[in-house]
Amino acid sequence: MSRQLERLLELDRLIRSSQRCTADSLAEALERNERTIRNDIAFLRDRYGAPVKFSRKKGWHYTHKDWRLPSINLDKGELFALTLGARMLEAYAGSTYALELRSAIEQLAKRLPDQTWVDLQQLADERILFRAGAETDLDPEIWHDLETATRQNRTVEMTYYTASSNSVSDRKLDPYLIHIYRGTNPYVIGFCRRRQAIRWFRVDRIQKLEVLSETFTRDPDFDPQDHLKLIFQHEVGSKPVDVAIWFDGRTAPYIRERRWHPTQKLDEHQDGSVTLSMTVSGLNDLKRWVLGYGEGAVVLKPPELLALVQQELKGMLNRYQST
């Protein structure tokens, strides 16, 4: 499916929603400029005969509510790609979208001969499998409410469980975006009124959530790409830190085969070992990652990370000695 078609479908959905849509609000929601939105609206009107008009009171709206976009024609390859995407999303996001995805694809599949659709389903189910490992138990209602709040810039109140302190607290949050890390770890990132700072919250740890009528304006200095750039895994630190980790010859192949961080640099050594250097914010997740490679990894800098690893190793040794 082309990007323009995806955009037209989302544009159609937004115009049908109860909110007042302007060119500016549509441009912000679709992450496009106002000129592109006006061209898309003109395309809907000229190509598909969409009865779309603008008024100060209603914004962009359809004058005939029963008008619908024509059915979408997909070839076999495009539908198979959507089917695989649905399987992948089901595996990673759990049951949150399962019913909606299968229903949507089955509607699209009506354009294909029955046997062709059966063949595609069988291939997707039996020959290409997706497994996400540990599953996340998401509350569909909380997930969809977060989507709504993020899209409409509405503040939420939530009851949140913090695993590190084994405690529950009430928070007021301006949700900026939803970030799914490694497919199975969904986070909402936004401005925490309690901490007066940008914070991450695991969606599956939200015990209760209410979308308020109160709206917010996103901090103009907040850039999602810049915010995520220095983060290693999902930990947000207070300041960037330069780190260097040495990996022995047996471990080095596993480090070379992936890009672990946007800022990373690999220095190769004659004995087959490698040193990974990068600039990150937050050291606790990095500590756990380094420990996962056992004796194959050694922290070279900073001293704070080295101390964290040494402290963890001493604690582990004490635990095993006491048992």
Backbone torsions as a table, in degrees:
resi	resn	phi	psi	omega
1	MET	NA	131.3	-176.5
2	SER	-72.1	159.3	179.0
3	ARG	-64.7	-35.6	179.1
4	GLN	-64.7	-40.8	179.7
5	LEU	-64.7	-42.7	176.8
6	GLU	-59.7	-40.8	-179.6
7	ARG	-67.0	-39.7	179.0
8	LEU	-64.6	-39.8	178.3
9	LEU	-63.8	-42.6	179.0
10	GLU	-69.5	-36.8	177.2
11	LEU	-62.3	-44.2	178.1
12	ASP	-60.0	-42.8	-178.9
13	ARG	-64.3	-42.5	-178.8
14	LEU	-66.4	-40.4	179.6
15	ILE	-64.2	-33.3	-180.0
16	ARG	-78.0	-16.0	-177.2
17	SER	-70.1	169.3	-176.3
18	SER	-77.5	-13.4	-177.7
19	GLN	-78.9	152.8	178.4
20	ARG	-78.7	122.3	-175.3
21	CYS	-106.4	125.1	171.6
22	THR	-112.1	171.6	178.0
23	ALA	-61.8	-36.9	179.7
24	ASP	-66.4	-46.9	-177.9
25	SER	-67.8	-35.8	177.1
26	LEU	-68.1	-39.4	178.5
27	ALA	-62.6	-40.5	179.4
28	GLU	-68.1	-43.1	-178.4
29	ALA	-65.3	-36.4	-177.5
30	LEU	-95.6	-0.4	178.6
31	GLU	56.5	47.0	176.9
32	ARG	-133.0	169.3	176.8
33	ASN	-84.8	165.5	-174.8
34	GLU	-63.0	-34.2	-179.7
35	ARG	-63.8	-41.2	178.6
36	THR	-62.1	-41.2	179.9
37	ILE	-63.3	-43.4	179.9
38	ARG	-65.4	-36.1	176.6
39	ASN	-66.1	-39.0	178.7
40	ASP	-65.7	-40.8	178.4
41	ILE	-64.5	-41.3	176.8
42	ALA	-63.2	-37.0	178.4
43	PHE	-64.7	-43.2	177.4
44	LEU	-60.5	-41.2	-177.5
45	ARG	-71.6	-43.8	-173.7
46	ASP	-80.4	-42.1	-175.0
47	ARG	-82.7	-40.4	-173.7
48	TYR	-110.5	1.2	178.5
49	GLY	67.9	30.0	-178.2
50	ALA	-65.4	127.8	178.8
51	PRO	-81.3	63.3	-174.9
52	VAL	-103.1	131.0	-179.3
53	LYS	-138.4	165.0	178.5
54	PHE	-118.6	137.7	172.3
55	SER	-139.9	155.1	-178.9
56	ARG	-62.3	-35.1	-176.8
57	LYS	-76.6	-46.5	-173.8
58	LYS	-97.6	-15.9	-171.9
59	GLY	71.1	-153.8	175.5
60	TRP	-72.8	129.8	-177.5
61	HIS	-155.2	163.1	175.7
62	TYR	-93.0	131.1	179.0
63	THR	-77.9	-19.2	175.5
64	HIS	-122.9	108.0	-173.9
65	LYS	-64.4	-24.7	-175.8
66	ASP	-84.6	-1.7	178.3
67	TRP	-70.1	140.2	179.2
68	ARG	-135.2	149.8	173.3
69	LEU	-61.4	142.4	176.9
70	PRO	-59.9	156.9	178.7
71	SER	-59.9	150.3	-177.4
72	ILE	-95.1	127.8	176.8
73	ASN	-92.1	122.4	177.4
74	LEU	-120.3	142.4	173.9
75	ASP	-84.6	176.6	-174.6
76	LYS	-61.2	-40.5	-179.0
77	GLY	-65.5	-41.4	-179.8
78	GLU	-65.7	-41.3	179.8
79	LEU	-67.5	-37.0	178.1
80	PHE	-65.2	-38.9	177.4
81	ALA	-62.5	-41.1	176.9
82	LEU	-65.2	-39.1	179.4
83	THR	-62.6	-44.4	177.9
84	LEU	-64.3	-40.6	177.9
85	GLY	-61.1	-39.0	177.9
86	ALA	-65.2	-42.4	178.5
87	ARG	-61.9	-42.0	-179.1
88	MET	-64.4	-45.1	-178.3
89	LEU	-66.2	-36.9	176.1
90	GLU	-61.4	-42.9	-178.0
91	ALA	-64.4	-38.0	-175.1
92	TYR	-91.1	-38.5	-176.2
93	ALA	-97.6	1.6	178.1
94	GLY	72.6	-147.3	-172.9
95	SER	-87.5	3.3	-174.5
96	THR	-56.7	-41.8	-177.8
97	TYR	-113.9	4.2	-170.5
98	ALA	-56.0	-52.4	-175.9
99	LEU	-65.8	-43.4	-179.2
100	GLU	-64.0	-41.1	-179.3
101	LEU	-64.3	-49.1	-177.8
102	ARG	-64.1	-39.1	179.6
103	SER	-64.9	-44.3	-178.8
104	ALA	-63.0	-43.6	-177.6
105	ILE	-69.5	-36.1	177.5
106	GLU	-64.8	-35.0	176.2
107	GLN	-65.6	-42.0	177.4
108	LEU	-65.6	-33.7	-176.2
109	ALA	-68.2	-16.3	-179.6
110	LYS	-63.5	-15.0	177.8
111	ARG	-79.7	-12.3	-177.9
112	LEU	-104.2	155.5	172.9
113	PRO	-58.7	148.0	-175.4
114	ASP	-55.9	-44.7	-176.1
115	GLN	-66.5	-37.2	177.8
116	THR	-60.4	-43.0	179.8
117	TRP	-66.0	-40.3	177.7
118	VAL	-61.2	-42.7	179.6
119	ASP	-63.0	-42.2	179.4
120	LEU	-64.3	-42.7	179.2
121	GLN	-62.0	-44.5	-178.4
122	GLN	-64.3	-42.1	179.0
123	LEU	-63.3	-43.4	-179.1
124	ALA	-67.2	-35.8	-176.3
125	ASP	-82.2	-30.9	-170.7
126	GLU	-109.3	-24.9	-172.1
127	ARG	-109.9	-22.6	-179.8
128	ILE	-129.0	107.1	-174.0
129	LEU	-112.8	143.0	177.5
130	PHE	-118.7	129.8	174.9
131	ARG	-130.3	130.7	-175.1
132	ALA	-97.3	-1.8	-176.4
133	GLY	79.9	-132.5	179.9
134	ALA	-63.6	132.3	-177.6
135	GLU	-93.4	151.0	177.8
136	THR	-106.8	132.1	-179.1
137	ASP	-91.8	96.4	-177.6
138	LEU	-96.2	139.3	172.5
139	ASP	-84.8	113.3	-176.3
140	PRO	-56.6	-36.5	-178.1
141	GLU	-67.5	-43.4	177.7
142	ILE	-63.8	-41.6	-179.7
143	TRP	-60.6	-48.1	-177.5
144	HIS	-69.6	-33.9	176.1
145	ASP	-65.0	-39.0	176.8
146	LEU	-64.1	-40.4	176.7
147	GLU	-58.0	-46.2	-179.4
148	THR	-62.3	-47.1	-178.3
149	ALA	-63.2	-39.7	179.6
150	THR	-66.9	-42.0	-178.1
151	ARG	-69.3	-36.9	-174.7
152	GLN	-99.4	6.6	-179.1
153	ASN	54.1	52.3	-180.0
154	ARG	-114.0	136.9	-179.7
155	THR	-71.1	147.3	177.3
156	VAL	-122.6	153.2	168.6
157	GLU	-111.8	134.6	-176.7
158	MET	-143.3	155.0	170.2
159	THR	-103.1	120.8	-169.5
160	TYR	-123.9	135.5	176.5
161	TYR	-96.6	123.7	177.6
162	THR	-100.5	113.4	-174.3
163	ALA	-67.0	-37.9	-174.6
164	SER	-64.1	-32.0	179.1
165	SER	-108.5	0.3	-179.5
166	ASN	50.9	49.6	-176.4
167	SER	-136.8	161.8	179.1
168	VAL	-119.5	136.6	-179.9
169	SER	-142.0	158.0	175.5
170	ASP	-97.5	132.8	-176.6
171	ARG	-129.2	153.2	170.1
172	LYS	-117.6	124.9	-169.9
173	LEU	-132.6	138.5	168.4
174	ASP	-97.9	100.9	-174.6
175	PRO	-76.0	118.5	-179.3
176	TYR	-86.9	-45.7	-177.7
177	LEU	-160.2	161.7	175.0
178	ILE	-107.7	128.8	-177.2
179	HIS	-123.0	124.1	178.6
180	ILE	-105.5	110.2	-177.6
181	TYR	-92.8	128.1	-179.2
182	ARG	53.9	26.0	173.0
183	GLY	79.1	-28.0	-174.1
184	THR	-116.5	-2.5	-178.5
185	ASN	-116.2	92.5	-177.7
186	PRO	-86.1	128.5	179.1
187	TYR	-123.8	145.8	167.0
188	VAL	-106.3	130.3	-178.3
189	ILE	-111.6	129.3	-179.7
190	GLY	-170.4	-174.5	-177.8
191	PHE	-89.3	114.8	179.5
192	CYS	-84.6	118.5	-178.9
193	ARG	-65.4	-31.1	-178.4
194	ARG	-69.4	-44.6	-178.1
195	ARG	-91.9	-11.8	-178.4
196	GLN	56.0	44.8	-178.2
197	ALA	-160.9	163.9	175.3
198	ILE	-71.2	129.1	-179.4
199	ARG	-136.1	157.3	176.0
200	TRP	-105.5	140.7	176.9
201	PHE	-135.1	127.7	177.0
202	ARG	-68.3	125.1	-175.0
203	VAL	-62.7	-37.5	-178.2
204	ASP	-73.1	-7.2	176.0
205	ARG	-96.8	-0.3	175.8
206	ILE	-80.6	116.8	-175.7
207	GLN	-87.3	-30.1	179.0
208	LYS	-152.2	142.4	-177.6
209	LEU	-145.5	138.6	176.3
210	GLU	-130.4	128.0	176.4
211	VAL	-85.8	121.0	-177.1
212	LEU	-88.2	162.4	176.0
213	SER	-76.6	-16.4	-179.9
214	GLU	-66.4	131.6	178.3
215	THR	-106.1	164.7	-179.6
216	PHE	-135.9	161.9	174.2
217	THR	-110.9	124.5	-178.6
218	ARG	-64.7	140.4	177.1
219	ASP	-55.9	119.5	-177.6
220	PRO	-62.8	-19.9	179.5
221	ASP	-85.1	-6.9	-179.7
222	PHE	-83.1	119.6	176.8
223	ASP	-119.0	116.8	-176.2
224	PRO	-55.2	-42.9	-177.4
225	GLN	-66.4	-43.1	177.6
226	ASP	-64.7	-37.9	-178.9
227	HIS	-64.5	-40.8	-176.6
228	LEU	-83.1	-16.7	-170.6
229	LYS	-60.8	-43.5	-173.9
230	LEU	-91.2	-4.7	-175.2
231	ILE	-78.9	130.6	173.5
232	PHE	-96.6	119.5	-171.8
233	GLN	61.6	-109.9	-176.2
234	HIS	-133.2	15.8	-178.2
235	GLU	-91.8	131.7	178.8
236	VAL	-103.7	116.7	178.4
237	GLY	-98.2	177.4	-177.0
238	SER	-84.7	-26.5	-178.7
239	LYS	-152.3	154.0	179.1
240	PRO	-67.2	142.2	179.9
241	VAL	-132.4	135.1	175.7
242	ASP	-84.1	127.9	-179.6
243	VAL	-125.3	154.1	175.2
244	ALA	-142.7	130.5	-177.8
245	ILE	-131.8	128.9	179.0
246	TRP	-94.5	135.8	177.6
247	PHE	-121.9	134.1	-177.4
248	ASP	-71.4	174.7	-174.3
249	GLY	-60.9	-32.6	180.0
250	ARG	-74.4	-30.2	-177.6
251	THR	-90.0	-27.0	-174.4
252	ALA	-52.6	-39.8	-179.6
253	PRO	-58.1	-34.4	-179.7
254	TYR	-72.9	-24.3	178.3
255	ILE	-81.5	-37.5	-178.5
256	ARG	-67.7	-30.7	-169.7
257	GLU	-77.3	-7.7	179.5
258	ARG	-131.5	158.5	171.3
259	ARG	-101.4	110.8	-172.4
260	TRP	-86.1	-25.1	-175.9
261	HIS	-158.2	145.4	-178.6
262	PRO	-59.2	-27.7	-176.0
263	THR	-96.0	4.9	-170.3
264	GLN	-66.8	151.6	174.4
265	LYS	-138.3	134.5	-179.8
266	LEU	-109.8	126.9	175.0
267	ASP	-110.3	116.8	-178.8
268	GLU	-83.5	144.9	178.8
269	HIS	-120.2	154.0	-174.0
270	GLN	-61.6	-27.7	-179.0
271	ASP	-83.5	6.1	179.2
272	GLY	93.1	-7.3	177.3
273	SER	-79.2	171.2	-177.5
274	VAL	-146.9	148.0	175.0
275	THR	-113.2	124.9	178.9
276	LEU	-99.3	121.5	177.7
277	SER	-117.8	141.6	178.4
278	MET	-163.8	166.4	177.9
279	THR	-114.0	118.5	-174.6
280	VAL	-128.7	167.8	171.9
281	SER	-120.7	119.8	-177.0
282	GLY	99.0	133.5	-173.5
283	LEU	-117.4	-14.3	-174.6
284	ASN	-68.1	-43.8	176.8
285	ASP	-65.5	-36.5	178.2
286	LEU	-64.6	-38.9	176.8
287	LYS	-58.6	-48.1	-179.1
288	ARG	-64.1	-37.0	179.7
289	TRP	-66.0	-45.4	179.1
290	VAL	-60.9	-44.0	-178.9
291	LEU	-62.3	-26.5	179.1
292	GLY	-64.4	-20.0	178.6
293	TYR	-95.5	4.6	174.7
294	GLY	56.1	-135.5	-177.5
295	GLU	-74.0	-4.5	179.9
296	GLY	-78.4	-6.4	-177.7
297	ALA	-130.1	140.5	177.7
298	VAL	-135.7	126.4	177.7
299	VAL	-74.7	126.6	176.9
300	LEU	-96.5	-37.6	176.9
301	LYS	-162.7	156.3	4.3
302	PRO	-84.7	168.6	178.9
303	PRO	-59.4	-31.6	-179.3
304	GLU	-64.0	-40.7	178.5
305	LEU	-68.7	-41.3	177.4
306	LEU	-58.9	-42.5	179.7
307	ALA	-64.9	-39.1	178.3
308	LEU	-62.1	-43.9	179.7
309	VAL	-65.3	-44.8	-179.8
310	GLN	-62.5	-41.2	179.2
311	GLN	-63.5	-41.3	179.0
312	GLU	-64.8	-42.6	179.8
313	LEU	-64.1	-40.8	177.8
314	LYS	-63.3	-41.8	178.4
315	GLY	-63.4	-41.8	177.9
316	MET	-63.0	-43.7	-179.9
317	LEU	-62.0	-42.6	178.6
318	ASN	-62.5	-40.8	179.3
319	ARG	-61.9	-47.1	-177.9
320	TYR	-68.3	-34.7	178.6
321	GLN	-68.1	-35.7	-178.5
322	SER	-74.0	-19.5	179.1
323	THR	-94.6	NA	NA
